[in-house]
């Protein structure tokens, strides 16, 4: 059974209207329309020495702990608000399409974090229209949330804290 399916053309158009800057976010160009916060297993940006110890030389057990926290947070976020999976399509991956999850099991499977050394292009991206936000799975045990406005950052911060994670601005 598939984990997700295409949304209707009407929903695709609605989401494109809410998130017209999606390709800018995918290309990491950023945009003034969004505020960025990072959801991280660490409580600060790591120094080079810390990164070597905590990321490059991370134990398998510690990696599983970090990914479990991020997975549980991502699932809770997706379950508590309307969300859609974002996929790039076309020969040059220049078109955005939105997918809806077919079941809770599918949602949980799709939101499992990739190993920390896998490229960012292989990771999941969610849009959360009610929060006016885009959630990118990132590497190095850090995910990124882009908001239009600041009103819902506290909700995300509270949810992150509940799952043993930190918000870094």
N, C-alpha and C positions, 0 to 999 in steps of 0.2 A: 504494500500500500504506500502511496506517495505521502510525503510529509507536508507538502504544500501544493497549491494550485493557483493558476492565474486568477486575478481579480477581474471583474467585469470591465468593459471599456469605460463605462461611466465612472467607476471607482478609480480606474487608472487616471482619467482626466482630472478628477477631483484631487487626487494625491499630487499630480503634476502641478496643479494650481497652488497647493499648499507648500510644496517643496520645489519651486522652480530652479533653485540653485544646487540641486542634487549633484550634477556633474562637477561643479566646482568643489564640492565637499569630497567627492571621490578622487579628484586629482590633487587633493590636499592644498588647493589654492586658498581655501578659506573664503569667507565673505563677511562683510560687516553686518549682515542680517542675523548672524548667529553669535551666541556666546558659547564658548567651549569650556567644559569641565571634564576632568578625567576621573574615572573610577578605578582605583588601584588597590592592590593588596598591601602596598607599602604606604606609609603615612607622609612621605615626602619624595621629591625627585631624588633618585639615587646618584651618588657621586660615581666616578669611574671605578673606584676600588669596590664600592658597595655593589655596583652592577656586576662586576666580575664574580663576586662572592654569591650574590643573591639570584643572578640570572644565568651567567655562563657556567658556573659550577654548581648549580642547584641540584639537590638530591631528587631522586625520583619521588620519594615520599612527600617532600616539600612542594614539588611541582604539582602533584595530585591535590594537595591541600589548597594551593592557590587557585587551581582550575575549578575545584569544587565550589569554592566561595563565589567565583565569578559566574559559574554556571547557575548556581542557585539564585544569585542576584538577577541575572538576565531572565531567567524563567519567571521569577516573581514580578519583575518589571513588565514582561510581556503578558502575563496573566491578569495583571491589575489594570490594564488599559488596552484600548484598541491598538493593534500593531500589525504591521505587514513586513514581510521579508523583501528586501530590495535586491534585484539582480540586474546586471548589465548584460545586454544582449546585442546581437549583430556581429558582423565579421570583425569590426574594430572595437566592439564593446562600448559603443557611443550612445546607446539608447537605454533608458531606465525602464524597468518593468517592476510591478509590485505583485507579490504573491501572498495569499492568505494560507494560514496553517489549516490542515485538514483535521487535526486532532491534537489533544494535549500531549499524547505520546510523540507525535510528529514534531511539535514545538520543542519538547524536551530534547529530542534527538538532534534537531537542527541547531540548537543553541549550545551544544557541547563545544567548549573552546578547543581550538587547534593547539597543537604543541607550540610552545613559546618560540621556537626557532623557525616556524613555517612563515612564509611571506604573508604580508597583510592582504594581498590581492585574493587570497584563498579564504578569507574570513567572512563571517556573516555581518550583515548590516540590516538594521530595523528602522522603520519610521513609526513614530507614535503621534498620529495626528492630533489627538486631544491634548497632548503635552507640547505640540509644535516642536517636536524634537527628532533628531536622527541619532541612532546609537550604533557605533562602530566597534566591533570586536577588534582589539589591538593585540599586538604581541607584547612580550615582556611583562605579562600579568597586569596589563593596563588597558582598559577600554575607554572610549571617548564618546562623550555626549555633547551634541550641538543643539542649542535651544534658540528659538526665536523668542526673546524676552527672558526675564529672570524669575517669573512667578512660580515655576515648578521646580526650581533647583533644590529648595528645601525638602520637597517630597523625595527627590532622588537621593539627597544626602541622608535623610532618615532611613530610607530603604537600604542604602549602602552600609550604614552603621549597623543596622539590624543583621546584616550578613557578614560582619567583620571586615568590611572594606572601608576605604577612605576616599574622600573627594579632594582632588588636587586641582587648583586653578592655575 
